[in-house]
């Protein structure tokens, strides 16, 4: 069974509102990189974390002081931030033809083994927003640390209409 996109002719803003999603305005990168690079129809998005609209974010180790449920929520927030980065880079989510590849990092204790379960909320969000175009190849694994002790970092590659 295929799933249709909620992004339609009536505009991405209205469809995101149907899911209860308000895209944040992202702060500019602080270091020597950019949020996105468009090359030959592929949009390469720098890694984002679960920064909330008020600027706060959960910190810690998944499987230690952060639960799977909390980390899953963080993965969804990270997805919303990446949607905002896509929109800022290309002007509209309607230009997305396909979410191609996702690389997801989970700041976890060494014994933790449910990395894919944590990132499923991100993947589900992409399908909720883009329908079958949101289904993607994915790698999800644990790391010993992430910048500012954030719980999740996700980067992605998206094919866009030119």
KEKE-3310 file (N, C-alpha, C; in steps of 0.2 Angstrom, whole numbers, plus 5000, padded with zeros to 4 digits):
npx = (5004:5003:5008:5001:5007:5006:5010:5004:4995:4989:4998:5013:5013:5000:4998:5007:5003:4991:4997:5001:5013:5024:5036:5052:5062:5078:5094:5108:5123:5136:5149:5162:5154:5139:5121:5115:5119:5116:5117:5117:5103:5102:5100:5111:5110:5117:5121:5109:5102:5091:5086:5074:5061:5062:5076:5081:5088:5087:5100:5112:5115:5108:5099:5106:5105:5094:5079:5073:5061:5061:5072:5067:5057:5066:5072:5061:5059:5071:5069:5059:5067:5076:5067:5063:5076:5077:5066:5071:5082:5077:5065:5052:5044:5037:5045:5052:5057:5061:5066:5081:5093:5097:5107:5109:5114:5116:5118:5124:5125:5138:5132:5119:5107:5096:5096:5090:5076:5075:5077:5066:5055:5059:5060:5046:5040:5045:5039:5025:5025:5029:5024:5026:5037:5045:5051:5066:5083:5093:5105:5108:5116:5125:5135:5149:5149:5141:5141:5139:5134:5121:5107:5104:5109:5106:5108:5104:5100:5092:5082:5078:5066:5071)
npy = (4994:5011:5027:5043:5059:5073:5085:5096:5103:5114:5120:5119:5124:5124:5110:5105:5111:5103:5092:5097:5104:5117:5125:5129:5145:5144:5146:5154:5144:5142:5139:5135:5131:5127:5126:5119:5112:5113:5103:5097:5094:5087:5089:5092:5090:5098:5090:5091:5094:5091:5104:5114:5126:5136:5137:5128:5111:5093:5085:5072:5054:5041:5027:5028:5042:5046:5041:5029:5033:5047:5050:5047:5056:5067:5064:5066:5080:5084:5080:5089:5101:5099:5099:5112:5117:5112:5119:5132:5132:5129:5135:5129:5115:5108:5106:5095:5080:5067:5059:5054:5048:5045:5049:5044:5048:5043:5048:5038:5026:5013:5000:5001:4997:4999:5009:5010:5010:5022:5031:5029:5037:5049:5044:5040:5053:5059:5051:5054:5067:5068:5057:5042:5047:5051:5039:5031:5027:5022:5025:5021:5023:5021:5033:5039:5052:5068:5085:5098:5089:5084:5073:5067:5067:5071:5069:5072:5068:5075:5074:5086:5096:5105)
npz = (5000:4995:5002:5002:5000:5012:5008:4997:4983:4989:4997:5007:5020:5026:5026:5034:5046:5048:5053:5065:5065:5067:5058:5064:5064:5060:5068:5062:5056:5067:5065:5052:5041:5031:5031:5021:5005:4988:4975:4958:4959:4971:4988:5001:5017:5032:5048:5060:5077:5091:5094:5102:5099:5108:5110:5119:5123:5126:5135:5136:5139:5129:5135:5147:5156:5148:5141:5130:5124:5127:5119:5106:5105:5103:5091:5082:5084:5079:5066:5062:5063:5052:5042:5042:5038:5025:5019:5021:5012:4999:4998:4997:5004:4994:4983:4986:4979:4984:4998:5001:5008:5025:5039:5055:5071:5087:5104:5115:5128:5130:5130:5124:5112:5104:5093:5080:5084:5091:5081:5072:5074:5068:5054:5052:5053:5041:5032:5035:5031:5018:5011:5001:4995:5006:5011:5014:5012:5026:5040:5056:5071:5086:5095:5105:5109:5106:5099:5111:5120:5115:5112:5099:5082:5066:5048:5031:5014:5000:4986:4974:4965:4950)
capx = (5000:5007:5005:5002:5010:5002:5012:5000:4994:4987:5004:5016:5012:4993:4998:5011:4998:4987:5000:5002:5020:5026:5043:5055:5067:5084:5099:5114:5128:5141:5156:5164:5150:5133:5116:5113:5122:5112:5122:5114:5097:5103:5101:5114:5109:5121:5118:5105:5100:5084:5085:5067:5060:5065:5083:5084:5088:5089:5107:5114:5116:5102:5101:5108:5100:5089:5075:5071:5055:5064:5077:5063:5055:5071:5073:5056:5061:5077:5066:5056:5072:5078:5062:5064:5082:5075:5062:5075:5087:5074:5059:5046:5044:5034:5050:5055:5055:5062:5071:5086:5097:5098:5112:5107:5118:5113:5123:5122:5129:5140:5127:5113:5107:5090:5097:5085:5070:5075:5076:5060:5050:5061:5058:5039:5039:5046:5033:5019:5025:5030:5021:5031:5043:5048:5054:5073:5089:5095:5110:5107:5120:5127:5142:5152:5147:5139:5142:5135:5131:5115:5106:5103:5111:5104:5110:5101:5101:5085:5082:5073:5064:5075)
capy = (5000:5017:5032:5049:5065:5078:5091:5096:5109:5119:5123:5115:5127:5121:5103:5104:5113:5097:5087:5101:5106:5124:5125:5135:5148:5141:5150:5152:5140:5146:5137:5136:5126:5129:5121:5115:5113:5110:5101:5093:5091:5084:5094:5089:5094:5097:5087:5095:5091:5092:5111:5117:5133:5141:5136:5122:5104:5088:5082:5066:5048:5037:5021:5030:5047:5048:5035:5028:5038:5054:5051:5046:5063:5071:5062:5069:5087:5085:5080:5096:5106:5097:5101:5119:5118:5111:5125:5138:5131:5128:5139:5126:5108:5105:5104:5088:5074:5061:5059:5049:5045:5048:5046:5046:5047:5043:5048:5032:5022:5008:4994:5003:4993:5001:5015:5011:5011:5029:5035:5027:5043:5053:5041:5040:5059:5060:5048:5057:5073:5067:5050:5037:5051:5051:5033:5033:5023:5025:5022:5023:5020:5025:5037:5041:5059:5073:5092:5100:5083:5083:5066:5065:5072:5068:5073:5069:5070:5075:5075:5091:5098:5110)
capz = (5000:4995:5006:4998:5003:5014:5004:4991:4979:4993:5000:5013:5027:5028:5027:5041:5051:5049:5058:5071:5065:5065:5057:5067:5061:5062:5069:5057:5059:5071:5062:5045:5037:5029:5033:5015:4999:4983:4969:4953:4961:4977:4993:5006:5024:5038:5054:5065:5083:5093:5097:5103:5097:5114:5110:5123:5120:5130:5134:5140:5135:5128:5138:5153:5159:5143:5139:5122:5123:5126:5113:5101:5104:5101:5084:5079:5084:5074:5059:5061:5061:5046:5037:5042:5034:5018:5017:5020:5007:4993:4997:4998:5004:4989:4978:4987:4975:4987:5004:4998:5013:5031:5043:5061:5077:5094:5109:5119:5133:5126:5130:5121:5106:5101:5089:5075:5087:5093:5075:5069:5074:5062:5048:5052:5051:5034:5028:5036:5028:5011:5009:4999:4994:5012:5013:5013:5015:5033:5044:5063:5076:5092:5096:5112:5111:5101:5101:5116:5123:5113:5111:5093:5077:5060:5042:5026:5007:4998:4979:4974:4958:4949)
cpx = (5004:5004:5006:5004:5005:5004:5008:4999:4992:4992:5006:5014:5005:4994:5002:5007:4993:4990:5002:5010:5021:5034:5046:5060:5074:5090:5105:5119:5134:5149:5157:5160:5143:5127:5114:5117:5118:5117:5118:5108:5097:5104:5104:5113:5114:5117:5114:5103:5093:5083:5077:5067:5063:5073:5086:5084:5090:5096:5107:5114:5110:5104:5104:5103:5095:5086:5075:5066:5057:5068:5073:5059:5060:5073:5068:5057:5067:5074:5063:5061:5075:5073:5062:5071:5081:5071:5066:5080:5083:5068:5053:5047:5041:5039:5053:5053:5056:5067:5075:5089:5097:5103:5111:5112:5115:5118:5121:5127:5132:5136:5121:5113:5100:5090:5091:5078:5069:5074:5070:5055:5052:5059:5050:5037:5040:5041:5027:5019:5025:5027:5027:5037:5048:5052:5061:5077:5091:5101:5108:5112:5122:5134:5143:5150:5145:5140:5137:5131:5123:5114:5106:5106:5109:5106:5106:5102:5094:5086:5076:5072:5069:5072)
cpy = (5006:5022:5038:5054:5069:5084:5091:5103:5115:5122:5119:5117:5124:5114:5101:5106:5107:5092:5091:5103:5113:5124:5131:5139:5146:5146:5149:5148:5144:5144:5138:5131:5130:5124:5117:5117:5109:5109:5096:5090:5088:5089:5090:5093:5093:5094:5093:5091:5093:5099:5113:5124:5138:5141:5131:5116:5100:5086:5076:5060:5043:5030:5022:5035:5049:5042:5035:5033:5045:5055:5051:5053:5068:5070:5066:5077:5088:5085:5086:5101:5105:5099:5109:5121:5117:5117:5131:5138:5131:5132:5136:5118:5104:5103:5098:5083:5067:5062:5053:5045:5049:5045:5049:5044:5048:5043:5043:5029:5016:5002:4995:4999:4995:5007:5015:5012:5019:5033:5034:5033:5048:5050:5041:5048:5061:5057:5051:5064:5072:5061:5046:5041:5052:5045:5034:5027:5026:5021:5025:5020:5025:5028:5038:5048:5063:5080:5094:5095:5082:5075:5063:5070:5068:5072:5069:5072:5069:5077:5081:5093:5104:5115)
cpz = (5000:5000:5002:5003:5006:5011:4998:4987:4983:4997:5006:5020:5030:5029:5033:5047:5053:5053:5064:5071:5063:5064:5060:5062:5064:5063:5064:5060:5062:5068:5055:5041:5035:5031:5027:5009:4993:4977:4965:4956:4967:4982:4999:5012:5029:5044:5058:5071:5085:5097:5097:5101:5102:5114:5115:5120:5126:5129:5138:5135:5135:5131:5145:5156:5154:5141:5132:5120:5122:5120:5106:5099:5101:5093:5080:5079:5079:5067:5057:5059:5054:5040:5036:5038:5027:5015:5016:5014:5000:4992:4999:4999:4998:4983:4980:4983:4979:4993:5002:5003:5019:5035:5050:5067:5083:5099:5114:5123:5128:5125:5126:5114:5102:5097:5084:5078:5089:5086:5071:5069:5069:5056:5047:5050:5044:5030:5029:5032:5020:5007:5007:4997:5000:5014:5010:5015:5021:5036:5051:5068:5081:5092:5103:5114:5105:5103:5106:5120:5121:5112:5104:5088:5070:5054:5037:5019:5004:4990:4978:4966:4957:4944)
residu = (UNK:UNK:UNK:UNK:UNK:UNK:UNK:UNK:UNK:UNK:UNK:UNK:UNK:UNK:UNK:UNK:UNK:UNK:UNK:UNK:UNK:UNK:UNK:UNK:UNK:UNK:UNK:UNK:UNK:UNK:UNK:UNK:UNK:UNK:UNK:UNK:UNK:UNK:UNK:UNK:UNK:UNK:UNK:UNK:UNK:UNK:UNK:UNK:UNK:UNK:UNK:UNK:UNK:UNK:UNK:UNK:UNK:UNK:UNK:UNK:UNK:UNK:UNK:UNK:UNK:UNK:UNK:UNK:UNK:UNK:UNK:UNK:UNK:UNK:UNK:UNK:UNK:UNK:UNK:UNK:UNK:UNK:UNK:UNK:UNK:UNK:UNK:UNK:UNK:UNK:UNK:UNK:UNK:UNK:UNK:UNK:UNK:UNK:UNK:UNK:UNK:UNK:UNK:UNK:UNK:UNK:UNK:UNK:UNK:UNK:UNK:UNK:UNK:UNK:UNK:UNK:UNK:UNK:UNK:UNK:UNK:UNK:UNK:UNK:UNK:UNK:UNK:UNK:UNK:UNK:UNK:UNK:UNK:UNK:UNK:UNK:UNK:UNK:UNK:UNK:UNK:UNK:UNK:UNK:UNK:UNK:UNK:UNK:UNK:UNK:UNK:UNK:UNK:UNK:UNK:UNK:UNK:UNK:UNK:UNK:UNK:UNK)
# end
